[in-house]
Amino acid sequence: MLDIKYIRENAERVKEFSEQKGCKVDVGELLAADGERRELAQKLDDLRAERNRVANEVKKTKGKPAPELIKRGKQLKDEITVLEAEQAKIDGIFTKLLKQVPNAPYPDVPVGFSEDDNVVAEVVGEPTAFDFPPKNHYELAAARGWLDKERAAKVAGARFAYIKGEMVKLQMALVQWVIDTLTSEQKLQGIIKRFNLKNVSDKPFVPVLPPLMIKTEMYDAMDRLEPRDDRYKIEDEELWLQGSAEHVLGSMYAGEILEEKELPVRMLGYATSFRQEAGTYGKDMEGIIRMHQFDKLEMEGFSAAESSFDEHLLFVAVQRYLLEELRLPYRVLQKCTYDIGKPNARGIDMEVWLPAQGKYRETHTADYMTDYQSRRLKTRVKRSDGEIELLHTNDATAFALGRIMVAIIENYQTKEGEVVVPEVLRPYIGGATKI
């Protein structure tokens, strides 16, 4: 969440970008609750100070304390009890209103009020052309016995699939290649140089297999619990199935203070994730684009305030590097204020060309959060001079495995219905050139 001091000093700006993000926020009500909360806090401080003074006078009294001191002590206790109840009530109202305020967009985020206002920043590569009518990924995969959605529907319901055979090998090849790339200092140095990044550490990512469940408190603190109808809750428990690895990676250091020398902290999480895909009834029912269960490789980073934007640019560069090494045509989309999301200060999407659909489809997202998540999580850093500050967070897709396999299958298909293996993946799939 945002610092209330920032909101007090920039109330009109907060109203403006809240509207641009499509968030219903009553800044006036929030500030009124803040004022009442501070006024109550001052009254309580004064009463507690007087209670302590009266208690000290009672202690100093030789023999039985004066009746007026005892009476005043009881009055103060009752007044404090009443005000503490009022304080708890107004604190609840204040916190609820404060949590509704979105993060401030980064200065270069385009203002927009729908996905149509996102800006295409760059197009890389020409759309793949064939001398035959290209097939959809699900036609190719089903024909080769890689995909079985009918039996999955029988066992688990719609939007589930059995992935089999060579497609499993392809996924495991992608996973190992990404892990090898992001855990290599040399590879990161190459990415930093290739995309002309400045003042960026070449510290490798740490691969992590995180928990697949998250507590309600942590999910809410990450500001990723909403919309709840898109999440899976464990019945009778304050536990949810996570919707992406960053949900359980970003909350990993909640309530902790890291040392400055530890930064940046970079993690590469591999997790099976779960989403209900609420509101997508009838969309992408064929194939594996919108699944209730899917595997992802996700980057999560913690850094100091002054280096966090450069860290965001590194995460975007990693995404571009991975797509370019796979030789997939893609475009870079800068998301507008409406589409970046409530906790985000900036958002970049990568969209890969899908020949059978004849359009670009999203495969990657990079989210820059500044200190919005860490304020609620109380994730901080101790500077070398002893000062303690909030950390900044970044998260970004390395690969949503299903979507990137869709892109590979459609862009590398042959007339015979085979799929050419991208060159960078061949060492990880037994040297096979086709599957």
KOLKOLDO-578263 format. One record per residue (C-alpha): x, y, z; residue number from 1; residue in one letter. Coordinates in nm, 2 decimals. Layout:
((X,Y,Z),NUM,'A'),
...
//
This chain:
((0.00,0.00,0.00),1,'M'),
((0.10,0.36,-0.03),2,'L'),
((0.25,0.57,0.25),3,'D'),
((-0.03,0.78,0.41),4,'I'),
((0.20,1.08,0.43),5,'K'),
((0.23,1.07,0.05),6,'Y'),
((-0.15,1.06,0.01),7,'I'),
((-0.19,1.35,0.25),8,'R'),
((0.06,1.56,0.05),9,'E'),
((-0.07,1.45,-0.30),10,'N'),
((-0.44,1.40,-0.25),11,'A'),
((-0.55,1.53,-0.59),12,'E'),
((-0.28,1.33,-0.77),13,'R'),
((-0.39,1.01,-0.59),14,'V'),
((-0.75,1.08,-0.69),15,'K'),
((-0.64,1.12,-1.05),16,'E'),
((-0.44,0.80,-1.09),17,'F'),
((-0.69,0.60,-0.89),18,'S'),
((-0.95,0.69,-1.15),19,'E'),
((-0.70,0.61,-1.43),20,'Q'),
((-0.65,0.27,-1.28),21,'K'),
((-1.02,0.21,-1.25),22,'G'),
((-1.00,0.18,-0.87),23,'C'),
((-1.29,0.31,-0.66),24,'K'),
((-1.12,0.51,-0.39),25,'V'),
((-1.27,0.79,-0.17),26,'D'),
((-0.96,0.99,-0.08),27,'V'),
((-1.16,1.24,0.11),28,'G'),
((-1.31,0.97,0.34),29,'E'),
((-0.96,0.82,0.38),30,'L'),
((-0.81,1.15,0.49),31,'L'),
((-1.10,1.22,0.73),32,'A'),
((-1.05,0.87,0.89),33,'A'),
((-0.67,0.95,0.91),34,'D'),
((-0.74,1.28,1.08),35,'G'),
((-0.98,1.12,1.33),36,'E'),
((-0.73,0.84,1.39),37,'R'),
((-0.45,1.08,1.46),38,'R'),
((-0.67,1.29,1.69),39,'E'),
((-0.77,0.98,1.89),40,'L'),
((-0.41,0.88,1.92),41,'A'),
((-0.31,1.22,2.06),42,'Q'),
((-0.59,1.20,2.31),43,'K'),
((-0.49,0.86,2.42),44,'L'),
((-0.13,0.96,2.46),45,'D'),
((-0.24,1.25,2.68),46,'D'),
((-0.46,1.03,2.89),47,'L'),
((-0.20,0.77,2.93),48,'R'),
((0.06,1.03,3.03),49,'A'),
((-0.19,1.16,3.30),50,'E'),
((-0.26,0.81,3.42),51,'R'),
((0.11,0.75,3.46),52,'N'),
((0.14,1.08,3.65),53,'R'),
((-0.15,0.98,3.88),54,'V'),
((0.00,0.64,3.94),55,'A'),
((0.33,0.79,4.03),56,'N'),
((0.16,1.02,4.28),57,'E'),
((-0.02,0.73,4.44),58,'V'),
((0.31,0.54,4.48),59,'K'),
((0.47,0.84,4.64),60,'K'),
((0.19,0.88,4.89),61,'T'),
((0.27,0.76,5.25),62,'K'),
((-0.02,0.57,5.39),63,'G'),
((-0.36,0.56,5.22),64,'K'),
((-0.38,0.76,4.88),65,'P'),
((-0.61,1.06,4.87),66,'A'),
((-0.97,0.96,4.75),67,'P'),
((-0.95,1.21,4.46),68,'E'),
((-0.64,1.04,4.32),69,'L'),
((-0.80,0.70,4.33),70,'I'),
((-1.12,0.84,4.17),71,'K'),
((-0.92,1.01,3.90),72,'R'),
((-0.72,0.69,3.83),73,'G'),
((-1.04,0.50,3.78),74,'K'),
((-1.19,0.78,3.56),75,'Q'),
((-0.87,0.77,3.34),76,'L'),
((-0.89,0.39,3.31),77,'K'),
((-1.25,0.41,3.19),78,'D'),
((-1.18,0.69,2.95),79,'E'),
((-0.89,0.51,2.80),80,'I'),
((-1.09,0.19,2.76),81,'T'),
((-1.36,0.38,2.57),82,'V'),
((-1.11,0.56,2.34),83,'L'),
((-0.92,0.24,2.27),84,'E'),
((-1.24,0.08,2.14),85,'A'),
((-1.30,0.39,1.93),86,'E'),
((-0.94,0.38,1.80),87,'Q'),
((-0.98,0.01,1.71),88,'A'),
((-1.29,0.09,1.51),89,'K'),
((-1.14,0.39,1.32),90,'I'),
((-0.82,0.20,1.26),91,'D'),
((-1.02,-0.07,1.09),92,'G'),
((-1.20,0.18,0.87),93,'I'),
((-0.87,0.36,0.79),94,'F'),
((-0.69,0.04,0.70),95,'T'),
((-0.97,-0.08,0.47),96,'K'),
((-0.97,0.26,0.29),97,'L'),
((-0.59,0.28,0.26),98,'L'),
((-0.57,-0.07,0.11),99,'K'),
((-0.81,0.04,-0.17),100,'Q'),
((-0.56,0.30,-0.29),101,'V'),
((-0.35,0.17,-0.59),102,'P'),
((0.02,0.22,-0.64),103,'N'),
((0.12,0.54,-0.82),104,'A'),
((0.21,0.48,-1.19),105,'P'),
((0.57,0.53,-1.30),106,'Y'),
((0.61,0.86,-1.50),107,'P'),
((0.64,0.69,-1.84),108,'D'),
((0.32,0.48,-1.80),109,'V'),
((0.07,0.58,-2.07),110,'P'),
((-0.27,0.70,-1.95),111,'V'),
((-0.54,0.48,-2.07),112,'G'),
((-0.88,0.34,-1.97),113,'F'),
((-0.88,0.00,-2.14),114,'S'),
((-0.65,-0.26,-2.29),115,'E'),
((-0.68,-0.09,-2.62),116,'D'),
((-0.48,0.20,-2.48),117,'D'),
((-0.17,-0.02,-2.43),118,'N'),
((0.12,0.10,-2.64),119,'V'),
((0.32,-0.13,-2.88),120,'V'),
((0.68,-0.02,-2.79),121,'A'),
((0.86,-0.25,-3.03),122,'E'),
((0.81,-0.54,-3.27),123,'V'),
((1.08,-0.80,-3.31),124,'V'),
((1.10,-1.04,-3.60),125,'G'),
((0.86,-1.10,-3.88),126,'E'),
((0.54,-1.31,-3.83),127,'P'),
((0.62,-1.67,-3.92),128,'T'),
((0.51,-1.75,-4.28),129,'A'),
((0.44,-2.10,-4.42),130,'F'),
((0.38,-2.24,-4.76),131,'D'),
((0.09,-2.44,-4.62),132,'F'),
((-0.21,-2.36,-4.39),133,'P'),
((-0.07,-2.36,-4.04),134,'P'),
((-0.25,-2.57,-3.78),135,'K'),
((-0.35,-2.48,-3.42),136,'N'),
((-0.13,-2.61,-3.15),137,'H'),
((-0.41,-2.84,-3.02),138,'Y'),
((-0.46,-3.00,-3.36),139,'E'),
((-0.09,-3.08,-3.38),140,'L'),
((-0.05,-3.19,-3.02),141,'A'),
((-0.36,-3.41,-3.02),142,'A'),
((-0.26,-3.57,-3.35),143,'A'),
((0.08,-3.67,-3.20),144,'R'),
((-0.07,-3.80,-2.87),145,'G'),
((0.08,-3.51,-2.67),146,'W'),
((-0.25,-3.37,-2.54),147,'L'),
((-0.56,-3.54,-2.40),148,'D'),
((-0.83,-3.30,-2.27),149,'K'),
((-1.13,-3.53,-2.30),150,'E'),
((-1.00,-3.77,-2.04),151,'R'),
((-0.88,-3.48,-1.82),152,'A'),
((-1.23,-3.34,-1.83),153,'A'),
((-1.36,-3.68,-1.72),154,'K'),
((-1.12,-3.69,-1.43),155,'V'),
((-1.09,-3.32,-1.33),156,'A'),
((-1.34,-3.11,-1.54),157,'G'),
((-1.30,-2.85,-1.81),158,'A'),
((-0.98,-2.66,-1.86),159,'R'),
((-0.75,-2.94,-1.74),160,'F'),
((-0.53,-3.15,-1.97),161,'A'),
((-0.30,-3.45,-1.97),162,'Y'),
((0.03,-3.35,-2.13),163,'I'),
((0.22,-3.65,-2.26),164,'K'),
((0.51,-3.78,-2.45),165,'G'),
((0.74,-3.55,-2.64),166,'E'),
((0.56,-3.24,-2.51),167,'M'),
((0.66,-3.33,-2.16),168,'V'),
((1.02,-3.36,-2.27),169,'K'),
((0.98,-3.02,-2.44),170,'L'),
((0.86,-2.86,-2.12),171,'Q'),
((1.14,-3.01,-1.91),172,'M'),
((1.39,-2.89,-2.17),173,'A'),
((1.26,-2.54,-2.14),174,'L'),
((1.28,-2.56,-1.76),175,'V'),
((1.64,-2.68,-1.75),176,'Q'),
((1.75,-2.43,-2.02),177,'W'),
((1.60,-2.13,-1.83),178,'V'),
((1.75,-2.25,-1.50),179,'I'),
((2.09,-2.29,-1.66),180,'D'),
((2.06,-1.94,-1.81),181,'T'),
((1.95,-1.75,-1.51),182,'L'),
((2.18,-1.92,-1.26),183,'T'),
((2.48,-1.83,-1.48),184,'S'),
((2.68,-1.51,-1.40),185,'E'),
((2.83,-1.53,-1.75),186,'Q'),
((2.49,-1.55,-1.92),187,'K'),
((2.36,-1.26,-1.72),188,'L'),
((2.66,-1.05,-1.81),189,'Q'),
((2.58,-1.13,-2.17),190,'G'),
((2.22,-1.02,-2.13),191,'I'),
((2.32,-0.70,-1.96),192,'I'),
((2.56,-0.61,-2.24),193,'K'),
((2.32,-0.72,-2.52),194,'R'),
((2.05,-0.48,-2.39),195,'F'),
((2.28,-0.21,-2.29),196,'N'),
((2.18,-0.20,-1.93),197,'L'),
((2.37,0.02,-1.68),198,'K'),
((2.44,-0.02,-1.31),199,'N'),
((2.29,-0.37,-1.30),200,'V'),
((2.43,-0.65,-1.09),201,'S'),
((2.52,-0.98,-1.27),202,'D'),
((2.42,-1.17,-0.95),203,'K'),
((2.26,-1.51,-1.06),204,'P'),
((1.91,-1.61,-0.97),205,'F'),
((1.85,-1.88,-0.71),206,'V'),
((1.62,-2.16,-0.83),207,'P'),
((1.33,-2.22,-0.59),208,'V'),
((1.06,-2.48,-0.56),209,'L'),
((0.81,-2.29,-0.34),210,'P'),
((0.50,-2.40,-0.15),211,'P'),
((0.19,-2.42,-0.37),212,'L'),
((-0.04,-2.28,-0.10),213,'M'),
((-0.05,-1.94,0.07),214,'I'),
((-0.22,-1.81,0.38),215,'K'),
((-0.50,-1.55,0.35),216,'T'),
((-0.29,-1.30,0.54),217,'E'),
((0.01,-1.33,0.31),218,'M'),
((-0.20,-1.33,-0.01),219,'Y'),
((-0.38,-1.02,0.10),220,'D'),
((-0.05,-0.85,0.20),221,'A'),
((0.09,-0.92,-0.15),222,'M'),
((-0.23,-0.75,-0.28),223,'D'),
((-0.28,-1.05,-0.51),224,'R'),
((-0.58,-1.21,-0.34),225,'L'),
((-0.83,-1.02,-0.55),226,'E'),
((-1.03,-1.10,-0.75),227,'P'),
((-1.12,-1.38,-0.51),228,'R'),
((-1.35,-1.55,-0.76),229,'D'),
((-1.04,-1.63,-0.97),230,'D'),
((-0.86,-1.80,-0.68),231,'R'),
((-0.90,-2.15,-0.53),232,'Y'),
((-0.96,-2.16,-0.15),233,'K'),
((-0.90,-2.47,0.06),234,'I'),
((-1.23,-2.54,0.23),235,'E'),
((-1.25,-2.46,0.61),236,'D'),
((-0.89,-2.33,0.60),237,'E'),
((-0.73,-1.99,0.57),238,'E'),
((-0.52,-2.13,0.28),239,'L'),
((-0.54,-2.07,-0.10),240,'W'),
((-0.38,-2.24,-0.40),241,'L'),
((-0.13,-1.98,-0.53),242,'Q'),
((-0.20,-1.83,-0.87),243,'G'),
((0.16,-1.78,-0.96),244,'S'),
((0.50,-1.84,-0.80),245,'A'),
((0.56,-1.47,-0.72),246,'E'),
((0.27,-1.48,-0.47),247,'H'),
((0.47,-1.72,-0.25),248,'V'),
((0.81,-1.58,-0.33),249,'L'),
((0.72,-1.22,-0.28),250,'G'),
((0.59,-1.29,0.07),251,'S'),
((0.88,-1.51,0.16),252,'M'),
((1.06,-1.24,0.36),253,'Y'),
((0.76,-1.09,0.53),254,'A'),
((0.85,-0.92,0.86),255,'G'),
((1.22,-0.96,0.80),256,'E'),
((1.51,-0.71,0.77),257,'I'),
((1.77,-0.80,0.51),258,'L'),
((2.13,-0.67,0.51),259,'E'),
((2.22,-0.43,0.23),260,'E'),
((2.51,-0.66,0.12),261,'K'),
((2.26,-0.93,0.05),262,'E'),
((2.09,-0.73,-0.23),263,'L'),
((1.97,-0.78,-0.49),264,'P'),
((1.79,-1.10,-0.39),265,'V'),
((1.68,-1.28,-0.71),266,'R'),
((1.48,-1.60,-0.72),267,'M'),
((1.35,-1.82,-1.01),268,'L'),
((1.05,-2.01,-0.89),269,'G'),
((0.90,-2.31,-1.06),270,'Y'),
((0.55,-2.39,-0.95),271,'A'),
((0.22,-2.55,-1.06),272,'T'),
((-0.03,-2.26,-1.04),273,'S'),
((-0.40,-2.25,-1.02),274,'F'),
((-0.66,-2.00,-1.14),275,'R'),
((-1.04,-2.04,-1.20),276,'Q'),
((-1.02,-1.82,-1.51),277,'E'),
((-1.34,-1.65,-1.40),278,'A'),
((-1.51,-1.46,-1.67),279,'G'),
((-1.35,-1.65,-1.96),280,'T'),
((-1.64,-1.90,-2.02),281,'Y'),
((-1.62,-2.01,-2.38),282,'G'),
((-1.29,-1.85,-2.45),283,'K'),
((-0.99,-2.06,-2.56),284,'D'),
((-1.16,-2.38,-2.48),285,'M'),
((-0.96,-2.57,-2.73),286,'E'),
((-0.59,-2.62,-2.64),287,'G'),
((-0.40,-2.50,-2.34),288,'I'),
((-0.41,-2.12,-2.34),289,'I'),
((-0.65,-2.07,-2.04),290,'R'),
((-0.61,-2.36,-1.80),291,'M'),
((-0.71,-2.40,-1.44),292,'H'),
((-0.38,-2.56,-1.37),293,'Q'),
((-0.05,-2.46,-1.54),294,'F'),
((0.32,-2.46,-1.48),295,'D'),
((0.53,-2.14,-1.46),296,'K'),
((0.88,-2.02,-1.42),297,'L'),
((0.87,-1.69,-1.24),298,'E'),
((1.13,-1.43,-1.15),299,'M'),
((1.10,-1.25,-0.82),300,'E'),
((1.34,-0.98,-0.70),301,'G'),
((1.41,-0.77,-0.39),302,'F'),
((1.63,-0.46,-0.43),303,'S'),
((1.70,-0.12,-0.28),304,'A'),
((1.49,0.18,-0.39),305,'A'),
((1.76,0.34,-0.61),306,'E'),
((1.83,0.02,-0.81),307,'S'),
((1.48,-0.12,-0.84),308,'S'),
((1.38,0.03,-1.17),309,'F'),
((1.70,-0.10,-1.33),310,'D'),
((1.62,-0.44,-1.19),311,'E'),
((1.28,-0.41,-1.36),312,'H'),
((1.46,-0.34,-1.69),313,'L'),
((1.68,-0.64,-1.63),314,'L'),
((1.38,-0.87,-1.59),315,'F'),
((1.23,-0.73,-1.91),316,'V'),
((1.57,-0.79,-2.09),317,'A'),
((1.57,-1.15,-1.96),318,'V'),
((1.23,-1.21,-2.11),319,'Q'),
((1.34,-1.06,-2.44),320,'R'),
((1.66,-1.27,-2.44),321,'Y'),
((1.47,-1.59,-2.39),322,'L'),
((1.22,-1.52,-2.67),323,'L'),
((1.50,-1.42,-2.91),324,'E'),
((1.71,-1.72,-2.83),325,'E'),
((1.40,-1.93,-2.93),326,'L'),
((1.37,-1.73,-3.25),327,'R'),
((1.01,-1.64,-3.19),328,'L'),
((0.86,-1.33,-3.34),329,'P'),
((0.72,-1.11,-3.06),330,'Y'),
((0.62,-0.75,-2.97),331,'R'),
((0.68,-0.55,-2.65),332,'V'),
((0.37,-0.39,-2.50),333,'L'),
((0.38,-0.10,-2.25),334,'Q'),
((0.07,-0.14,-2.04),335,'K'),
((-0.14,0.17,-1.97),336,'C'),
((-0.26,0.29,-1.63),337,'T'),
((-0.58,0.09,-1.65),338,'Y'),
((-0.41,-0.24,-1.74),339,'D'),
((-0.10,-0.24,-1.52),340,'I'),
((-0.28,-0.36,-1.21),341,'G'),
((-0.35,-0.21,-0.87),342,'K'),
((-0.02,-0.28,-0.70),343,'P'),
((0.20,-0.21,-1.00),344,'N'),
((0.39,0.11,-1.08),345,'A'),
((0.47,-0.02,-1.43),346,'R'),
((0.39,-0.32,-1.64),347,'G'),
((0.54,-0.46,-1.96),348,'I'),
((0.39,-0.75,-2.16),349,'D'),
((0.55,-0.97,-2.43),350,'M'),
((0.32,-1.10,-2.69),351,'E'),
((0.43,-1.38,-2.93),352,'V'),
((0.30,-1.43,-3.28),353,'W'),
((0.07,-1.74,-3.32),354,'L'),
((0.04,-1.83,-3.69),355,'P'),
((-0.28,-2.03,-3.66),356,'A'),
((-0.46,-1.75,-3.48),357,'Q'),
((-0.30,-1.48,-3.70),358,'G'),
((-0.23,-1.25,-3.40),359,'K'),
((0.00,-1.18,-3.11),360,'Y'),
((-0.09,-1.34,-2.77),361,'R'),
((0.05,-1.26,-2.43),362,'E'),
((0.32,-1.49,-2.30),363,'T'),
((0.50,-1.27,-2.05),364,'H'),
((0.44,-1.00,-1.79),365,'T'),
((0.69,-0.79,-1.60),366,'A'),
((0.56,-0.61,-1.29),367,'D'),
((0.74,-0.32,-1.11),368,'Y'),
((0.59,-0.27,-0.76),369,'M'),
((0.83,-0.02,-0.59),370,'T'),
((0.76,-0.05,-0.21),371,'D'),
((0.39,-0.10,-0.24),372,'Y'),
((0.40,-0.47,-0.14),373,'Q'),
((0.68,-0.45,0.10),374,'S'),
((0.50,-0.18,0.32),375,'R'),
((0.23,-0.43,0.41),376,'R'),
((0.47,-0.72,0.42),377,'L'),
((0.71,-0.52,0.64),378,'K'),
((1.00,-0.64,0.42),379,'T'),
((1.29,-0.41,0.48),380,'R'),
((1.66,-0.36,0.44),381,'V'),
((1.92,-0.24,0.69),382,'K'),
((2.16,0.00,0.52),383,'R'),
((2.53,0.00,0.58),384,'S'),
((2.48,0.32,0.79),385,'D'),
((2.22,0.15,1.01),386,'G'),
((1.92,0.31,0.85),387,'E'),
((1.62,0.07,0.79),388,'I'),
((1.41,0.12,0.48),389,'E'),
((1.15,-0.06,0.28),390,'L'),
((1.26,-0.29,0.00),391,'L'),
((1.13,-0.27,-0.35),392,'H'),
((1.00,-0.57,-0.54),393,'T'),
((0.98,-0.69,-0.90),394,'N'),
((0.83,-1.00,-1.05),395,'D'),
((0.82,-1.12,-1.41),396,'A'),
((0.74,-1.43,-1.61),397,'T'),
((1.03,-1.63,-1.73),398,'A'),
((0.80,-1.88,-1.90),399,'F'),
((0.44,-1.98,-1.86),400,'A'),
((0.53,-2.32,-1.99),401,'L'),
((0.19,-2.40,-2.16),402,'G'),
((0.18,-2.07,-2.35),403,'R'),
((0.54,-2.09,-2.46),404,'I'),
((0.50,-2.45,-2.58),405,'M'),
((0.19,-2.32,-2.78),406,'V'),
((0.41,-2.06,-2.94),407,'A'),
((0.69,-2.31,-3.02),408,'I'),
((0.45,-2.57,-3.16),409,'I'),
((0.27,-2.33,-3.39),410,'E'),
((0.58,-2.14,-3.51),411,'N'),
((0.80,-2.45,-3.56),412,'Y'),
((0.54,-2.68,-3.72),413,'Q'),
((0.61,-2.86,-4.04),414,'T'),
((0.38,-2.96,-4.32),415,'K'),
((0.40,-3.32,-4.20),416,'E'),
((0.27,-3.22,-3.86),417,'G'),
((0.60,-3.25,-3.68),418,'E'),
((0.76,-2.97,-3.47),419,'V'),
((1.12,-2.86,-3.52),420,'V'),
((1.30,-2.82,-3.19),421,'V'),
((1.45,-2.47,-3.14),422,'P'),
((1.83,-2.50,-3.16),423,'E'),
((1.89,-2.38,-2.80),424,'V'),
((1.67,-2.66,-2.66),425,'L'),
((1.83,-2.95,-2.86),426,'R'),
((2.10,-3.02,-2.60),427,'P'),
((1.83,-3.06,-2.34),428,'Y'),
((1.61,-3.30,-2.54),429,'I'),
((1.87,-3.56,-2.63),430,'G'),
((1.99,-3.37,-2.94),431,'G'),
((1.65,-3.42,-3.12),432,'A'),
((1.60,-3.18,-3.41),433,'T'),
((1.23,-3.27,-3.45),434,'K'),
((0.96,-3.41,-3.23),435,'I'),
//
